[in-house]
């Protein structure tokens, strides 16, 4: 699955859970809180659940007949900026969706110093043919 497929799918799956990012620079606008950039633009405000997505490769490429096999993963990070809500439902929606192959979940509860968050690893192997 490519990024241009993953982002809309996550936006749909998490529709009831996603928060918003409000920009303060002109033109001001409010967008669903899903991004590929781990940092929120300066001056922007996040409310509710923020979802960030990054692609990572683990291990070396393996040679196969007429191509290479690569173990790619998507790192999906959920951060709940609303201390009255939880990420439980969003995490469950991702874990139970048939198109997501969840390999690992690392959870961190909220403290007085940090927001509740988790990092979800989605397996996304790729075969590159020559």
Backbone as XML, in Angstrom:
<?xml version="1.0"?>
<chain id="A" units="angstrom">
  <residue number="1" name="UNK">
    <atom name="N" x="0.844" y="-1.170" z="0.000"/>
    <atom name="CA" x="0.000" y="0.000" z="0.000"/>
    <atom name="C" x="0.893" y="1.238" z="0.000"/>
  </residue>
  <residue number="2" name="UNK">
    <atom name="N" x="0.587" y="2.144" z="-0.879"/>
    <atom name="CA" x="1.364" y="3.372" z="-0.973"/>
    <atom name="C" x="0.736" y="4.461" z="-0.094"/>
  </residue>
  <residue number="3" name="UNK">
    <atom name="N" x="1.514" y="5.516" z="0.155"/>
    <atom name="CA" x="1.069" y="6.590" z="1.026"/>
    <atom name="C" x="-0.229" y="7.230" z="0.528"/>
  </residue>
  <residue number="4" name="UNK">
    <atom name="N" x="-0.342" y="7.407" z="-0.798"/>
    <atom name="CA" x="-1.553" y="8.033" z="-1.350"/>
    <atom name="C" x="-2.788" y="7.140" z="-1.206"/>
  </residue>
  <residue number="5" name="UNK">
    <atom name="N" x="-2.600" y="5.881" z="-0.816"/>
    <atom name="CA" x="-3.713" y="4.988" z="-0.497"/>
    <atom name="C" x="-3.924" y="4.910" z="1.013"/>
  </residue>
  <residue number="6" name="UNK">
    <atom name="N" x="-2.823" y="4.919" z="1.757"/>
    <atom name="CA" x="-2.886" y="4.758" z="3.211"/>
    <atom name="C" x="-3.553" y="5.943" z="3.911"/>
  </residue>
  <residue number="7" name="UNK">
    <atom name="N" x="-3.168" y="7.165" z="3.533"/>
    <atom name="CA" x="-3.722" y="8.351" z="4.202"/>
    <atom name="C" x="-5.251" y="8.418" z="4.066"/>
  </residue>
  <residue number="8" name="UNK">
    <atom name="N" x="-5.815" y="8.289" z="2.852"/>
    <atom name="CA" x="-7.284" y="8.315" z="2.755"/>
    <atom name="C" x="-7.951" y="7.162" z="3.508"/>
  </residue>
  <residue number="9" name="UNK">
    <atom name="N" x="-7.313" y="5.992" z="3.507"/>
    <atom name="CA" x="-7.881" y="4.854" z="4.224"/>
    <atom name="C" x="-7.888" y="5.115" z="5.731"/>
  </residue>
  <residue number="10" name="UNK">
    <atom name="N" x="-6.783" y="5.627" z="6.272"/>
    <atom name="CA" x="-6.742" y="5.977" z="7.692"/>
    <atom name="C" x="-7.767" y="7.070" z="8.015"/>
  </residue>
  <residue number="11" name="UNK">
    <atom name="N" x="-7.884" y="8.048" z="7.126"/>
    <atom name="CA" x="-8.850" y="9.136" z="7.337"/>
    <atom name="C" x="-10.279" y="8.576" z="7.414"/>
  </residue>
  <residue number="12" name="UNK">
    <atom name="N" x="-10.577" y="7.585" z="6.586"/>
    <atom name="CA" x="-11.900" y="6.961" z="6.594"/>
    <atom name="C" x="-12.101" y="6.096" z="7.836"/>
  </residue>
  <residue number="13" name="UNK">
    <atom name="N" x="-11.116" y="5.241" z="8.125"/>
    <atom name="CA" x="-11.221" y="4.331" z="9.268"/>
    <atom name="C" x="-11.321" y="5.099" z="10.588"/>
  </residue>
  <residue number="14" name="UNK">
    <atom name="N" x="-10.565" y="6.190" z="10.704"/>
    <atom name="CA" x="-10.523" y="6.965" z="11.943"/>
    <atom name="C" x="-11.456" y="8.185" z="11.936"/>
  </residue>
  <residue number="15" name="UNK">
    <atom name="N" x="-12.368" y="8.245" z="10.985"/>
    <atom name="CA" x="-13.223" y="9.438" z="10.799"/>
    <atom name="C" x="-13.903" y="9.902" z="12.080"/>
  </residue>
  <residue number="16" name="UNK">
    <atom name="N" x="-14.388" y="8.979" z="12.879"/>
    <atom name="CA" x="-15.103" y="9.368" z="14.098"/>
    <atom name="C" x="-14.166" y="9.741" z="15.244"/>
  </residue>
  <residue number="17" name="UNK">
    <atom name="N" x="-12.873" y="9.458" z="15.083"/>
    <atom name="CA" x="-11.918" y="9.663" z="16.167"/>
    <atom name="C" x="-10.936" y="10.803" z="15.931"/>
  </residue>
  <residue number="18" name="UNK">
    <atom name="N" x="-10.650" y="11.115" z="14.665"/>
    <atom name="CA" x="-9.634" y="12.125" z="14.348"/>
    <atom name="C" x="-10.002" y="13.506" z="14.867"/>
  </residue>
  <residue number="19" name="UNK">
    <atom name="N" x="-8.993" y="14.194" z="15.355"/>
    <atom name="CA" x="-9.163" y="15.579" z="15.760"/>
    <atom name="C" x="-8.918" y="16.498" z="14.580"/>
  </residue>
  <residue number="20" name="UNK">
    <atom name="N" x="-8.528" y="17.727" z="14.875"/>
    <atom name="CA" x="-8.280" y="18.708" z="13.825"/>
    <atom name="C" x="-6.981" y="19.465" z="14.082"/>
  </residue>
  <residue number="21" name="UNK">
    <atom name="N" x="-6.422" y="19.973" z="12.997"/>
    <atom name="CA" x="-5.280" y="20.889" z="13.056"/>
    <atom name="C" x="-5.789" y="22.216" z="12.520"/>
  </residue>
  <residue number="22" name="UNK">
    <atom name="N" x="-5.671" y="23.267" z="13.323"/>
    <atom name="CA" x="-6.082" y="24.612" z="12.901"/>
    <atom name="C" x="-4.829" y="25.434" z="12.671"/>
  </residue>
  <residue number="23" name="UNK">
    <atom name="N" x="-4.710" y="25.985" z="11.467"/>
    <atom name="CA" x="-3.553" y="26.806" z="11.137"/>
    <atom name="C" x="-3.856" y="28.260" z="11.465"/>
  </residue>
  <residue number="24" name="UNK">
    <atom name="N" x="-2.824" y="29.003" z="11.830"/>
    <atom name="CA" x="-3.009" y="30.423" z="12.138"/>
    <atom name="C" x="-2.444" y="31.316" z="11.049"/>
  </residue>
  <residue number="25" name="UNK">
    <atom name="N" x="-1.650" y="30.718" z="10.153"/>
    <atom name="CA" x="-1.103" y="31.507" z="9.053"/>
    <atom name="C" x="-2.139" y="31.604" z="7.941"/>
  </residue>
  <residue number="26" name="UNK">
    <atom name="N" x="-2.096" y="32.697" z="7.205"/>
    <atom name="CA" x="-3.070" y="32.910" z="6.131"/>
    <atom name="C" x="-2.828" y="31.917" z="5.001"/>
  </residue>
  <residue number="27" name="UNK">
    <atom name="N" x="-3.823" y="31.330" z="4.430"/>
    <atom name="CA" x="-5.205" y="31.408" z="4.872"/>
    <atom name="C" x="-5.427" y="30.456" z="6.052"/>
  </residue>
  <residue number="28" name="UNK">
    <atom name="N" x="-6.125" y="30.911" z="7.065"/>
    <atom name="CA" x="-6.416" y="30.047" z="8.205"/>
    <atom name="C" x="-7.403" y="28.973" z="7.768"/>
  </residue>
  <residue number="29" name="UNK">
    <atom name="N" x="-7.203" y="27.775" z="8.285"/>
    <atom name="CA" x="-8.091" y="26.670" z="7.923"/>
    <atom name="C" x="-8.015" y="25.588" z="8.993"/>
  </residue>
  <residue number="30" name="UNK">
    <atom name="N" x="-8.995" y="24.718" z="8.993"/>
    <atom name="CA" x="-9.041" y="23.586" z="9.908"/>
    <atom name="C" x="-9.057" y="22.319" z="9.078"/>
  </residue>
  <residue number="31" name="UNK">
    <atom name="N" x="-8.116" y="21.419" z="9.374"/>
    <atom name="CA" x="-7.948" y="20.190" z="8.600"/>
    <atom name="C" x="-8.037" y="18.981" z="9.517"/>
  </residue>
  <residue number="32" name="UNK">
    <atom name="N" x="-8.386" y="17.795" z="8.961"/>
    <atom name="CA" x="-8.324" y="16.585" z="9.775"/>
    <atom name="C" x="-6.885" y="16.393" z="10.291"/>
  </residue>
  <residue number="33" name="UNK">
    <atom name="N" x="-6.755" y="15.931" z="11.512"/>
    <atom name="CA" x="-5.437" y="15.816" z="12.151"/>
    <atom name="C" x="-4.733" y="14.531" z="11.737"/>
  </residue>
  <residue number="34" name="UNK">
    <atom name="N" x="-4.367" y="14.469" z="10.452"/>
    <atom name="CA" x="-3.578" y="13.351" z="9.934"/>
    <atom name="C" x="-2.504" y="13.945" z="9.043"/>
  </residue>
  <residue number="35" name="UNK">
    <atom name="N" x="-1.260" y="13.543" z="9.271"/>
    <atom name="CA" x="-0.146" y="14.165" z="8.570"/>
    <atom name="C" x="1.010" y="13.185" z="8.396"/>
  </residue>
  <residue number="36" name="UNK">
    <atom name="N" x="1.910" y="13.504" z="7.482"/>
    <atom name="CA" x="3.124" y="12.705" z="7.305"/>
    <atom name="C" x="4.314" y="13.376" z="7.980"/>
  </residue>
  <residue number="37" name="UNK">
    <atom name="N" x="4.086" y="14.528" z="8.547"/>
    <atom name="CA" x="5.147" y="15.274" z="9.231"/>
    <atom name="C" x="4.982" y="15.088" z="10.733"/>
  </residue>
  <residue number="38" name="UNK">
    <atom name="N" x="5.994" y="14.542" z="11.418"/>
    <atom name="CA" x="5.842" y="14.303" z="12.853"/>
    <atom name="C" x="5.711" y="15.566" z="13.696"/>
  </residue>
  <residue number="39" name="UNK">
    <atom name="N" x="6.069" y="16.711" z="13.151"/>
    <atom name="CA" x="5.924" y="17.950" z="13.922"/>
    <atom name="C" x="4.780" y="18.780" z="13.347"/>
  </residue>
  <residue number="40" name="UNK">
    <atom name="N" x="4.018" y="19.363" z="14.224"/>
    <atom name="CA" x="2.907" y="20.227" z="13.811"/>
    <atom name="C" x="3.493" y="21.593" z="13.479"/>
  </residue>
  <residue number="41" name="UNK">
    <atom name="N" x="3.059" y="22.224" z="12.377"/>
    <atom name="CA" x="3.607" y="23.540" z="12.010"/>
    <atom name="C" x="3.495" y="24.555" z="13.155"/>
  </residue>
  <residue number="42" name="UNK">
    <atom name="N" x="4.508" y="25.380" z="13.291"/>
    <atom name="CA" x="4.526" y="26.399" z="14.328"/>
    <atom name="C" x="3.286" y="27.274" z="14.248"/>
  </residue>
  <residue number="43" name="UNK">
    <atom name="N" x="2.669" y="27.496" z="15.391"/>
    <atom name="CA" x="1.480" y="28.335" z="15.437"/>
    <atom name="C" x="0.180" y="27.594" z="15.187"/>
  </residue>
  <residue number="44" name="UNK">
    <atom name="N" x="0.261" y="26.318" z="14.811"/>
    <atom name="CA" x="-0.948" y="25.526" z="14.581"/>
    <atom name="C" x="-1.430" y="24.946" z="15.903"/>
  </residue>
  <residue number="45" name="UNK">
    <atom name="N" x="-2.717" y="24.660" z="15.965"/>
    <atom name="CA" x="-3.315" y="24.084" z="17.157"/>
    <atom name="C" x="-3.927" y="22.733" z="16.820"/>
  </residue>
  <residue number="46" name="UNK">
    <atom name="N" x="-3.611" y="21.733" z="17.633"/>
    <atom name="CA" x="-4.195" y="20.408" z="17.456"/>
    <atom name="C" x="-5.219" y="20.194" z="18.557"/>
  </residue>
  <residue number="47" name="UNK">
    <atom name="N" x="-6.391" y="19.730" z="18.164"/>
    <atom name="CA" x="-7.392" y="19.332" z="19.146"/>
    <atom name="C" x="-7.752" y="17.880" z="18.874"/>
  </residue>
  <residue number="48" name="UNK">
    <atom name="N" x="-7.927" y="17.108" z="19.925"/>
    <atom name="CA" x="-8.314" y="15.711" z="19.764"/>
    <atom name="C" x="-7.158" y="14.826" z="19.343"/>
  </residue>
  <residue number="49" name="UNK">
    <atom name="N" x="-7.475" y="13.825" z="18.538"/>
    <atom name="CA" x="-6.514" y="12.790" z="18.143"/>
    <atom name="C" x="-5.716" y="13.209" z="16.915"/>
  </residue>
  <residue number="50" name="UNK">
    <atom name="N" x="-4.395" y="13.131" z="17.021"/>
    <atom name="CA" x="-3.482" y="13.399" z="15.906"/>
    <atom name="C" x="-2.908" y="12.083" z="15.421"/>
  </residue>
  <residue number="51" name="UNK">
    <atom name="N" x="-2.882" y="11.886" z="14.109"/>
    <atom name="CA" x="-2.311" y="10.684" z="13.492"/>
    <atom name="C" x="-1.194" y="11.108" z="12.551"/>
  </residue>
  <residue number="52" name="UNK">
    <atom name="N" x="0.025" y="10.584" z="12.776"/>
    <atom name="CA" x="1.132" y="10.853" z="11.866"/>
    <atom name="C" x="1.600" y="9.529" z="11.262"/>
  </residue>
  <residue number="53" name="UNK">
    <atom name="N" x="2.075" y="9.590" z="10.025"/>
    <atom name="CA" x="2.468" y="8.392" z="9.289"/>
    <atom name="C" x="3.852" y="8.598" z="8.700"/>
  </residue>
  <residue number="54" name="UNK">
    <atom name="N" x="4.725" y="7.597" z="8.885"/>
    <atom name="CA" x="6.059" y="7.618" z="8.279"/>
    <atom name="C" x="6.391" y="6.218" z="7.778"/>
  </residue>
  <residue number="55" name="UNK">
    <atom name="N" x="7.114" y="6.146" z="6.670"/>
    <atom name="CA" x="7.531" y="4.856" z="6.115"/>
    <atom name="C" x="8.954" y="4.564" z="6.547"/>
  </residue>
  <residue number="56" name="UNK">
    <atom name="N" x="9.189" y="3.318" z="6.949"/>
    <atom name="CA" x="10.532" y="2.889" z="7.343"/>
    <atom name="C" x="10.843" y="1.550" z="6.690"/>
  </residue>
  <residue number="57" name="UNK">
    <atom name="N" x="12.121" y="1.324" z="6.464"/>
    <atom name="CA" x="12.561" y="0.036" z="5.924"/>
    <atom name="C" x="13.372" y="-0.656" z="6.993"/>
  </residue>
  <residue number="58" name="UNK">
    <atom name="N" x="13.118" y="-1.939" z="7.190"/>
    <atom name="CA" x="13.894" y="-2.716" z="8.144"/>
    <atom name="C" x="14.611" y="-3.813" z="7.395"/>
  </residue>
  <residue number="59" name="UNK">
    <atom name="N" x="15.869" y="-3.989" z="7.729"/>
    <atom name="CA" x="16.642" y="-5.044" z="7.089"/>
    <atom name="C" x="17.100" y="-4.650" z="5.699"/>
  </residue>
  <residue number="60" name="UNK">
    <atom name="N" x="17.806" y="-5.578" z="5.081"/>
    <atom name="CA" x="18.347" y="-5.364" z="3.746"/>
    <atom name="C" x="17.396" y="-5.917" z="2.690"/>
  </residue>
  <residue number="61" name="UNK">
    <atom name="N" x="17.523" y="-5.410" z="1.498"/>
    <atom name="CA" x="16.737" y="-5.926" z="0.384"/>
    <atom name="C" x="17.210" y="-7.337" z="0.052"/>
  </residue>
  <residue number="62" name="UNK">
    <atom name="N" x="16.280" y="-8.214" z="-0.233"/>
    <atom name="CA" x="16.606" y="-9.588" z="-0.617"/>
    <atom name="C" x="16.423" y="-9.735" z="-2.121"/>
  </residue>
  <residue number="63" name="UNK">
    <atom name="N" x="17.418" y="-10.318" z="-2.758"/>
    <atom name="CA" x="17.315" y="-10.561" z="-4.198"/>
    <atom name="C" x="16.352" y="-11.714" z="-4.451"/>
  </residue>
  <residue number="64" name="UNK">
    <atom name="N" x="15.448" y="-11.520" z="-5.384"/>
    <atom name="CA" x="14.550" y="-12.576" z="-5.849"/>
    <atom name="C" x="14.627" y="-12.584" z="-7.368"/>
  </residue>
  <residue number="65" name="UNK">
    <atom name="N" x="14.074" y="-13.604" z="-7.986"/>
    <atom name="CA" x="14.092" y="-13.694" z="-9.437"/>
    <atom name="C" x="13.470" y="-12.437" z="-10.031"/>
  </residue>
  <residue number="66" name="UNK">
    <atom name="N" x="14.237" y="-11.737" z="-10.867"/>
    <atom name="CA" x="13.782" y="-10.535" z="-11.574"/>
    <atom name="C" x="13.424" y="-9.361" z="-10.667"/>
  </residue>
  <residue number="67" name="UNK">
    <atom name="N" x="14.017" y="-9.280" z="-9.470"/>
    <atom name="CA" x="13.695" y="-8.139" z="-8.629"/>
    <atom name="C" x="14.287" y="-8.202" z="-7.237"/>
  </residue>
  <residue number="68" name="UNK">
    <atom name="N" x="13.728" y="-7.371" z="-6.366"/>
    <atom name="CA" x="14.143" y="-7.293" z="-4.971"/>
    <atom name="C" x="12.913" y="-7.274" z="-4.080"/>
  </residue>
  <residue number="69" name="UNK">
    <atom name="N" x="13.053" y="-7.922" z="-2.928"/>
    <atom name="CA" x="12.002" y="-7.919" z="-1.919"/>
    <atom name="C" x="12.460" y="-7.025" z="-0.778"/>
  </residue>
  <residue number="70" name="UNK">
    <atom name="N" x="11.605" y="-6.107" z="-0.363"/>
    <atom name="CA" x="11.935" y="-5.178" z="0.719"/>
    <atom name="C" x="10.887" y="-5.267" z="1.813"/>
  </residue>
  <residue number="71" name="UNK">
    <atom name="N" x="11.351" y="-5.314" z="3.062"/>
    <atom name="CA" x="10.442" y="-5.266" z="4.207"/>
    <atom name="C" x="10.231" y="-3.815" z="4.588"/>
  </residue>
  <residue number="72" name="UNK">
    <atom name="N" x="9.152" y="-3.248" z="4.103"/>
    <atom name="CA" x="8.784" y="-1.882" z="4.459"/>
    <atom name="C" x="7.710" y="-1.924" z="5.528"/>
  </residue>
  <residue number="73" name="UNK">
    <atom name="N" x="7.718" y="-0.901" z="6.341"/>
    <atom name="CA" x="6.708" y="-0.760" z="7.386"/>
    <atom name="C" x="6.215" y="0.678" z="7.394"/>
  </residue>
  <residue number="74" name="UNK">
    <atom name="N" x="4.980" y="0.863" z="7.800"/>
    <atom name="CA" x="4.440" y="2.183" z="8.068"/>
    <atom name="C" x="4.405" y="2.339" z="9.572"/>
  </residue>
  <residue number="75" name="UNK">
    <atom name="N" x="4.951" y="3.426" z="10.071"/>
    <atom name="CA" x="4.833" y="3.766" z="11.484"/>
    <atom name="C" x="3.681" y="4.759" z="11.609"/>
  </residue>
  <residue number="76" name="UNK">
    <atom name="N" x="2.622" y="4.331" z="12.271"/>
    <atom name="CA" x="1.465" y="5.185" z="12.503"/>
    <atom name="C" x="1.498" y="5.571" z="13.976"/>
  </residue>
  <residue number="77" name="UNK">
    <atom name="N" x="1.552" y="6.848" z="14.236"/>
    <atom name="CA" x="1.615" y="7.333" z="15.620"/>
    <atom name="C" x="0.326" y="8.072" z="15.939"/>
  </residue>
  <residue number="78" name="UNK">
    <atom name="N" x="-0.316" y="7.665" z="17.009"/>
    <atom name="CA" x="-1.529" y="8.316" z="17.473"/>
    <atom name="C" x="-1.216" y="9.055" z="18.761"/>
  </residue>
  <residue number="79" name="UNK">
    <atom name="N" x="-1.601" y="10.321" z="18.837"/>
    <atom name="CA" x="-1.423" y="11.115" z="20.046"/>
    <atom name="C" x="-2.761" y="11.767" z="20.372"/>
  </residue>
  <residue number="80" name="UNK">
    <atom name="N" x="-3.233" y="11.552" z="21.595"/>
    <atom name="CA" x="-4.512" y="12.125" z="22.018"/>
    <atom name="C" x="-4.259" y="13.411" z="22.805"/>
  </residue>
  <residue number="81" name="UNK">
    <atom name="N" x="-4.600" y="14.551" z="22.200"/>
    <atom name="CA" x="-4.386" y="15.851" z="22.827"/>
    <atom name="C" x="-5.519" y="16.234" z="23.778"/>
  </residue>
  <residue number="82" name="UNK">
    <atom name="N" x="-6.618" y="15.489" z="23.737"/>
    <atom name="CA" x="-7.744" y="15.750" z="24.629"/>
    <atom name="C" x="-7.624" y="14.800" z="25.820"/>
  </residue>
  <residue number="83" name="UNK">
    <atom name="N" x="-7.256" y="15.330" z="26.977"/>
    <atom name="CA" x="-7.016" y="14.492" z="28.161"/>
    <atom name="C" x="-8.292" y="13.822" z="28.675"/>
  </residue>
  <residue number="84" name="UNK">
    <atom name="N" x="-9.471" y="14.216" z="28.168"/>
    <atom name="CA" x="-10.723" y="13.588" z="28.606"/>
    <atom name="C" x="-11.090" y="12.393" z="27.729"/>
  </residue>
  <residue number="85" name="UNK">
    <atom name="N" x="-10.308" y="12.154" z="26.664"/>
    <atom name="CA" x="-10.588" y="11.048" z="25.737"/>
    <atom name="C" x="-9.418" y="10.076" z="25.723"/>
  </residue>
  <residue number="86" name="UNK">
    <atom name="N" x="-9.638" y="8.933" z="25.079"/>
    <atom name="CA" x="-8.627" y="7.882" z="24.991"/>
    <atom name="C" x="-8.385" y="7.515" z="23.528"/>
  </residue>
  <residue number="87" name="UNK">
    <atom name="N" x="-7.259" y="6.878" z="23.269"/>
    <atom name="CA" x="-6.964" y="6.397" z="21.916"/>
    <atom name="C" x="-7.445" y="4.965" z="21.711"/>
  </residue>
  <residue number="88" name="UNK">
    <atom name="N" x="-8.070" y="4.368" z="22.720"/>
    <atom name="CA" x="-8.470" y="2.959" z="22.651"/>
    <atom name="C" x="-9.295" y="2.617" z="21.418"/>
  </residue>
  <residue number="89" name="UNK">
    <atom name="N" x="-10.327" y="3.410" z="21.131"/>
    <atom name="CA" x="-11.203" y="3.093" z="19.995"/>
    <atom name="C" x="-10.444" y="3.214" z="18.674"/>
  </residue>
  <residue number="90" name="UNK">
    <atom name="N" x="-9.626" y="4.253" z="18.515"/>
    <atom name="CA" x="-8.849" y="4.433" z="17.281"/>
    <atom name="C" x="-7.882" y="3.264" z="17.084"/>
  </residue>
  <residue number="91" name="UNK">
    <atom name="N" x="-7.242" y="2.852" z="18.161"/>
    <atom name="CA" x="-6.307" y="1.716" z="18.084"/>
    <atom name="C" x="-7.053" y="0.451" z="17.680"/>
  </residue>
  <residue number="92" name="UNK">
    <atom name="N" x="-8.199" y="0.223" z="18.267"/>
    <atom name="CA" x="-8.998" y="-0.963" z="17.936"/>
    <atom name="C" x="-9.453" y="-0.934" z="16.478"/>
  </residue>
  <residue number="93" name="UNK">
    <atom name="N" x="-9.859" y="0.235" z="15.978"/>
    <atom name="CA" x="-10.283" y="0.360" z="14.581"/>
    <atom name="C" x="-9.155" y="-0.026" z="13.625"/>
  </residue>
  <residue number="94" name="UNK">
    <atom name="N" x="-7.943" y="0.383" z="13.936"/>
    <atom name="CA" x="-6.792" y="0.036" z="13.090"/>
    <atom name="C" x="-6.480" y="-1.450" z="13.203"/>
  </residue>
  <residue number="95" name="UNK">
    <atom name="N" x="-6.438" y="-1.960" z="14.428"/>
    <atom name="CA" x="-6.081" y="-3.371" z="14.630"/>
    <atom name="C" x="-7.076" y="-4.324" z="13.972"/>
  </residue>
  <residue number="96" name="UNK">
    <atom name="N" x="-8.339" y="-3.942" z="13.914"/>
    <atom name="CA" x="-9.365" y="-4.838" z="13.373"/>
    <atom name="C" x="-9.650" y="-4.645" z="11.888"/>
  </residue>
  <residue number="97" name="UNK">
    <atom name="N" x="-9.038" y="-3.636" z="11.267"/>
    <atom name="CA" x="-9.304" y="-3.392" z="9.846"/>
    <atom name="C" x="-8.567" y="-4.434" z="8.996"/>
  </residue>
  <residue number="98" name="UNK">
    <atom name="N" x="-9.251" y="-5.064" z="8.040"/>
    <atom name="CA" x="-8.633" y="-6.144" z="7.269"/>
    <atom name="C" x="-7.476" y="-5.724" z="6.355"/>
  </residue>
  <residue number="99" name="UNK">
    <atom name="N" x="-7.378" y="-4.453" z="6.008"/>
    <atom name="CA" x="-6.300" y="-4.022" z="5.115"/>
    <atom name="C" x="-5.015" y="-3.648" z="5.861"/>
  </residue>
  <residue number="100" name="UNK">
    <atom name="N" x="-5.074" y="-3.602" z="7.178"/>
    <atom name="CA" x="-3.883" y="-3.264" z="7.960"/>
    <atom name="C" x="-3.290" y="-4.531" z="8.563"/>
  </residue>
  <residue number="101" name="UNK">
    <atom name="N" x="-1.990" y="-4.732" z="8.322"/>
    <atom name="CA" x="-1.282" y="-5.872" z="8.905"/>
    <atom name="C" x="-0.431" y="-5.347" z="10.055"/>
  </residue>
  <residue number="102" name="UNK">
    <atom name="N" x="-1.041" y="-5.326" z="11.237"/>
    <atom name="CA" x="-0.370" y="-4.773" z="12.413"/>
    <atom name="C" x="0.700" y="-5.746" z="12.895"/>
  </residue>
  <residue number="103" name="UNK">
    <atom name="N" x="1.939" y="-5.256" z="13.001"/>
    <atom name="CA" x="3.053" y="-6.062" z="13.482"/>
    <atom name="C" x="3.397" y="-5.787" z="14.932"/>
  </residue>
  <residue number="104" name="UNK">
    <atom name="N" x="3.178" y="-4.539" z="15.370"/>
    <atom name="CA" x="3.595" y="-4.177" z="16.716"/>
    <atom name="C" x="2.833" y="-2.931" z="17.164"/>
  </residue>
  <residue number="105" name="UNK">
    <atom name="N" x="2.569" y="-2.865" z="18.459"/>
    <atom name="CA" x="1.958" y="-1.683" z="19.054"/>
    <atom name="C" x="2.740" y="-1.340" z="20.318"/>
  </residue>
  <residue number="106" name="UNK">
    <atom name="N" x="3.178" y="-0.092" z="20.411"/>
    <atom name="CA" x="3.857" y="0.394" z="21.616"/>
    <atom name="C" x="2.992" y="1.504" z="22.186"/>
  </residue>
  <residue number="107" name="UNK">
    <atom name="N" x="2.517" y="1.289" z="23.410"/>
    <atom name="CA" x="1.582" y="2.217" z="24.041"/>
    <atom name="C" x="2.260" y="2.978" z="25.174"/>
  </residue>
  <residue number="108" name="UNK">
    <atom name="N" x="1.898" y="4.264" z="25.301"/>
    <atom name="CA" x="2.379" y="5.085" z="26.411"/>
    <atom name="C" x="1.190" y="5.872" z="26.946"/>
  </residue>
  <residue number="109" name="UNK">
    <atom name="N" x="0.851" y="5.636" z="28.196"/>
    <atom name="CA" x="-0.259" y="6.348" z="28.820"/>
    <atom name="C" x="0.088" y="7.809" z="29.063"/>
  </residue>
  <residue number="110" name="UNK">
    <atom name="N" x="-0.934" y="8.603" z="29.323"/>
    <atom name="CA" x="-0.690" y="10.022" z="29.572"/>
    <atom name="C" x="-0.154" y="10.221" z="30.990"/>
  </residue>
  <residue number="111" name="UNK">
    <atom name="N" x="0.615" y="11.267" z="31.153"/>
    <atom name="CA" x="1.124" y="11.673" z="32.456"/>
    <atom name="C" x="0.888" y="13.171" z="32.566"/>
  </residue>
  <residue number="112" name="UNK">
    <atom name="N" x="1.315" y="13.743" z="33.658"/>
    <atom name="CA" x="1.186" y="15.198" z="33.786"/>
    <atom name="C" x="2.111" y="15.918" z="32.804"/>
  </residue>
  <residue number="113" name="UNK">
    <atom name="N" x="3.089" y="15.191" z="32.264"/>
    <atom name="CA" x="4.068" y="15.777" z="31.341"/>
    <atom name="C" x="3.871" y="15.384" z="29.879"/>
  </residue>
  <residue number="114" name="UNK">
    <atom name="N" x="3.015" y="14.391" z="29.606"/>
    <atom name="CA" x="2.871" y="13.930" z="28.218"/>
    <atom name="C" x="1.437" y="13.482" z="27.929"/>
  </residue>
  <residue number="115" name="UNK">
    <atom name="N" x="1.135" y="13.414" z="26.634"/>
    <atom name="CA" x="-0.174" y="12.984" z="26.174"/>
    <atom name="C" x="-0.182" y="11.474" z="25.967"/>
  </residue>
  <residue number="116" name="UNK">
    <atom name="N" x="-1.368" y="10.875" z="26.032"/>
    <atom name="CA" x="-1.512" y="9.452" z="25.714"/>
    <atom name="C" x="-1.159" y="9.261" z="24.236"/>
  </residue>
  <residue number="117" name="UNK">
    <atom name="N" x="-0.399" y="8.216" z="23.958"/>
    <atom name="CA" x="0.005" y="7.983" z="22.577"/>
    <atom name="C" x="0.381" y="6.531" z="22.352"/>
  </residue>
  <residue number="118" name="UNK">
    <atom name="N" x="0.427" y="6.142" z="21.087"/>
    <atom name="CA" x="0.929" y="4.812" z="20.737"/>
    <atom name="C" x="1.529" y="4.863" z="19.335"/>
  </residue>
  <residue number="119" name="UNK">
    <atom name="N" x="2.431" y="3.932" z="19.112"/>
    <atom name="CA" x="3.064" y="3.775" z="17.805"/>
    <atom name="C" x="2.656" y="2.402" z="17.284"/>
  </residue>
  <residue number="120" name="UNK">
    <atom name="N" x="2.065" y="2.389" z="16.113"/>
    <atom name="CA" x="1.579" y="1.159" z="15.504"/>
    <atom name="C" x="2.441" y="0.884" z="14.275"/>
  </residue>
  <residue number="121" name="UNK">
    <atom name="N" x="2.964" y="-0.325" z="14.194"/>
    <atom name="CA" x="3.769" y="-0.709" z="13.038"/>
    <atom name="C" x="2.916" y="-1.562" z="12.112"/>
  </residue>
  <residue number="122" name="UNK">
    <atom name="N" x="2.741" y="-1.075" z="10.885"/>
    <atom name="CA" x="1.984" y="-1.804" z="9.870"/>
    <atom name="C" x="2.970" y="-2.386" z="8.862"/>
  </residue>
  <residue number="123" name="UNK">
    <atom name="N" x="2.889" y="-3.691" z="8.644"/>
    <atom name="CA" x="3.779" y="-4.357" z="7.694"/>
    <atom name="C" x="3.306" y="-4.072" z="6.289"/>
  </residue>
  <residue number="124" name="UNK">
    <atom name="N" x="4.255" y="-3.699" z="5.411"/>
    <atom name="CA" x="3.930" y="-3.333" z="4.042"/>
    <atom name="C" x="5.059" y="-3.804" z="3.121"/>
  </residue>
  <residue number="125" name="UNK">
    <atom name="N" x="5.188" y="-5.120" z="2.913"/>
    <atom name="CA" x="6.285" y="-5.607" z="2.076"/>
    <atom name="C" x="6.149" y="-5.135" z="0.637"/>
  </residue>
  <residue number="126" name="UNK">
    <atom name="N" x="7.284" y="-4.970" z="-0.014"/>
    <atom name="CA" x="7.288" y="-4.505" z="-1.403"/>
    <atom name="C" x="8.170" y="-5.384" z="-2.258"/>
  </residue>
  <residue number="127" name="UNK">
    <atom name="N" x="7.709" y="-5.665" z="-3.446"/>
    <atom name="CA" x="8.471" y="-6.409" z="-4.432"/>
    <atom name="C" x="8.741" y="-5.460" z="-5.600"/>
  </residue>
  <residue number="128" name="UNK">
    <atom name="N" x="10.010" y="-5.201" z="-5.850"/>
    <atom name="CA" x="10.400" y="-4.320" z="-6.949"/>
    <atom name="C" x="10.933" y="-5.196" z="-8.073"/>
  </residue>
  <residue number="129" name="UNK">
    <atom name="N" x="10.244" y="-5.203" z="-9.177"/>
    <atom name="CA" x="10.653" y="-6.024" z="-10.325"/>
    <atom name="C" x="11.526" y="-5.214" z="-11.271"/>
  </residue>
  <residue number="130" name="UNK">
    <atom name="N" x="12.501" y="-5.890" z="-11.856"/>
    <atom name="CA" x="13.389" y="-5.240" z="-12.830"/>
    <atom name="C" x="12.779" y="-5.259" z="-14.199"/>
  </residue>
</chain>
